Amino acid sequence: MDVRIEQVVTSGRVTLDDTEYEVETNTYIVGDDEEVIVIDPANDAEAILKEVGDREVMAVLLTDGNEHHLAVVLEVAAAGEEDEENWAPIALHRSDRRLWRDYFALLAREEEDEDDAKALRALEADIWLEDGGVFEIGDVQLEVTHTPGHTPGSVCVISEQLDVLFSGDTLHRGRPGSIGGAYEDLRQQLNSIGSLLTPLPKDMRVLPGQGEETTVGDEDARWESWGALATESDDE
């Protein structure tokens, strides 16, 4: 199998509910020597495209619509191509469309050129991800699983051939995924994590949106203990 996984770690700031957090984000590049799919570009498009090199970006998959992904997604999709028709398609779950539109509407308000502002307001993802949707790169399939909770449109991506789960910010090593410890809907997120992990092989690698990798078995063993976090969240 020629398809491999490469990782780029970048640092940046994310604002949620008027609070700014410093976040280190994992971007994953899945592909061979000719073509790649980029999962969760963030913070530093130049560093990501340097790792991509001369390879063609076939698609850019976002596991959620938070701003650190959206801030660089157009640059990564363009990958140096000036003609927009040659840009890679950007994929996002429709339930995060509000996050997408809010972000680009904010950029439009800051844009002095009215034509550019209009173009920003009109931007949409090229592909609306759906549960069970599949992307192919080389001889590998990447299957999308909707895991709402971190955001309404959060997804994870599973590859049986690579024996890996890309868990985005739905699941981090040792805890439910979050930005700065803040949870939007922790109970729903925990339900999503439980449903996600149960049928998967226990030795499958988990590559999260932040932090170090783990395994399905290790996180499945911890899942039940996270119920206390939901109770604490309800009490706040």
C-alpha positions in Angstrom: 0.0 0.0 0.0 1.6 3.3 -1.2 -0.8 5.6 0.7 0.7 7.0 3.9 -0.2 9.5 6.6 1.9 12.6 7.4 1.3 15.0 10.3 1.8 18.7 10.5 1.5 20.4 13.9 0.7 24.2 13.9 -0.1 26.7 16.6 -2.7 29.5 16.5 -5.5 31.2 18.4 -9.2 30.3 18.4 -11.9 32.5 19.7 -15.0 30.9 21.2 -17.7 32.9 23.0 -15.5 35.9 23.1 -12.7 34.0 24.8 -9.4 33.5 23.0 -7.4 30.2 23.3 -4.0 29.2 22.1 -4.3 25.9 20.4 -1.9 23.4 18.8 -3.6 21.6 16.0 -2.8 18.4 14.1 -3.3 18.4 10.3 -3.1 15.1 8.5 -2.0 14.6 4.9 -3.2 11.3 3.5 -1.9 10.1 0.1 0.9 8.9 -2.0 3.7 10.5 -4.1 1.2 12.0 -6.5 -2.1 12.9 -4.7 -3.2 13.7 -1.2 -6.3 14.6 0.8 -5.7 17.1 3.6 -7.7 16.6 6.8 -8.1 19.7 9.1 -5.7 22.3 7.8 -5.2 24.9 10.5 -3.2 28.0 11.5 -0.3 27.9 9.1 -1.1 27.1 5.4 2.5 27.6 4.4 3.7 24.8 6.7 1.0 22.4 5.4 1.6 23.1 1.8 5.4 22.7 2.3 4.6 19.1 3.5 2.3 18.6 0.5 5.0 19.7 -1.9 4.3 19.1 -5.6 1.6 16.6 -4.9 -2.0 17.4 -6.0 -4.5 18.2 -3.3 -7.6 16.2 -4.2 -9.8 17.4 -1.4 -9.7 19.3 1.9 -11.8 17.6 4.7 -12.8 19.6 7.7 -13.9 17.7 10.8 -15.6 20.9 12.1 -16.1 24.5 11.1 -14.1 26.3 13.8 -12.1 29.3 12.8 -8.6 27.9 13.0 -9.6 25.5 10.1 -11.5 28.1 8.1 -8.7 30.7 8.4 -6.4 28.7 6.1 -8.8 26.4 4.2 -8.9 28.5 1.0 -5.2 28.8 0.8 -4.7 25.1 1.2 -7.4 24.2 -1.3 -5.8 26.6 -3.8 -2.3 25.0 -3.2 -0.7 27.7 -5.4 -3.3 27.6 -8.2 -4.6 31.0 -9.2 -7.5 29.6 -11.2 -10.3 28.7 -8.8 -11.5 26.0 -11.1 -8.4 24.1 -10.2 -8.8 24.4 -6.5 -9.4 21.3 -4.5 -13.0 20.8 -3.2 -13.6 21.8 0.4 -15.7 19.4 2.4 -17.7 20.3 5.6 -20.8 18.9 7.3 -23.9 21.0 6.6 -24.6 21.4 10.3 -21.6 23.6 10.6 -22.7 25.8 7.8 -23.6 28.6 10.3 -20.0 28.6 11.6 -18.7 28.8 8.0 -21.1 31.6 7.0 -20.4 33.6 10.2 -16.7 33.4 9.7 -16.7 34.5 6.1 -19.3 37.2 6.8 -16.9 38.6 9.4 -14.1 38.7 6.8 -16.5 40.4 4.3 -17.2 43.2 6.8 -13.5 43.8 7.1 -13.0 43.9 3.4 -12.8 47.3 1.7 -13.4 46.1 -1.8 -17.1 45.5 -2.2 -16.7 42.9 -5.0 -14.3 40.9 -2.7 -16.7 41.3 0.2 -19.6 40.0 -1.9 -17.5 37.0 -3.0 -16.7 36.2 0.7 -20.3 36.3 1.7 -21.2 34.0 -1.2 -18.6 31.4 -0.4 -19.9 27.9 0.4 -18.2 24.5 0.9 -18.0 22.5 -2.3 -19.1 19.2 -0.6 -21.5 18.8 2.3 -20.3 15.8 4.2 -22.9 13.1 5.1 -22.7 10.2 7.5 -21.4 7.2 5.6 -19.9 9.3 2.8 -16.6 7.9 1.4 -13.6 9.6 -0.1 -10.9 7.6 -2.0 -7.2 8.2 -2.3 -5.1 5.6 -4.0 -6.4 2.2 -2.7 -7.7 3.7 0.5 -11.2 4.7 1.5 -11.9 7.4 4.1 -15.4 7.0 5.6 -17.1 9.9 7.2 -19.0 9.5 10.5 -21.2 12.3 11.9 -20.3 12.9 15.6 -22.1 16.0 16.8 -21.3 17.6 20.1 -18.1 19.5 19.8 -19.9 21.4 17.1 -23.2 20.5 15.4 -21.4 19.3 12.3 -18.4 17.6 13.8 -17.3 14.4 12.0 -14.7 11.7 12.3 -13.0 9.9 9.5 -12.3 6.1 9.5 -10.0 4.2 7.2 -10.1 0.4 7.6 -7.2 0.0 5.2 -5.0 2.3 7.2 -6.4 1.0 10.5 -6.9 4.5 11.7 -9.6 6.9 13.1 -9.1 10.6 12.5 -11.1 11.9 15.5 -10.7 15.7 15.0 -11.8 17.6 18.1 -14.5 15.1 18.9 -12.0 12.9 20.8 -8.6 13.6 22.2 -6.2 11.3 24.0 -7.6 10.7 27.5 -10.6 13.1 27.2 -13.4 14.3 25.1 -12.1 16.9 22.6 -12.4 20.6 23.3 -10.9 24.0 22.6 -9.4 25.3 25.9 -11.5 22.9 28.0 -14.8 24.4 26.8 -17.6 22.1 25.6 -20.6 23.1 23.5 -22.8 20.1 24.1 -20.8 17.6 26.1 -23.6 15.0 26.6 -24.2 14.8 22.9 -20.5 14.6 22.3 -20.1 11.7 24.8 -23.0 9.9 23.1 -21.3 10.4 19.7 -18.0 9.1 21.1 -19.6 6.0 22.6 -21.4 5.1 19.4 -18.2 5.8 17.4 -15.9 3.6 19.4 -18.0 0.6 20.2 -17.9 -1.2 16.8 -14.3 -0.4 16.0 -11.2 -2.7 16.6 -9.7 -2.0 19.9 -6.2 -1.7 18.5 -7.1 0.8 15.8 -5.0 4.0 16.0 -6.8 7.2 16.9 -5.2 10.4 15.4 -6.9 13.4 17.1 -7.1 17.0 16.2 -4.9 18.0 19.1 -2.3 16.2 21.1 -0.8 12.7 20.9 -2.3 9.6 19.3 -4.1 6.9 21.2 -6.1 3.7 20.4 -9.8 2.9 20.3 -9.4 0.5 23.2 -7.7 2.9 25.5 -10.4 5.6 24.9 -13.3 3.1 25.0 -12.1 2.0 28.5 -12.1 5.7 29.7 -15.4 6.7 28.1 -17.7 5.7 31.0 -15.7 7.8 33.5 -16.3 10.9 31.4 -19.9 11.0 32.5 -18.8 13.0 35.6 -17.6 15.8 33.2 -21.1 16.1 31.8 -22.5 16.4 35.3 -20.0 19.1 36.2 -20.9 20.9 32.9 -24.6 20.8 33.8 -23.8 22.3 37.2 -22.0 25.3 35.8 
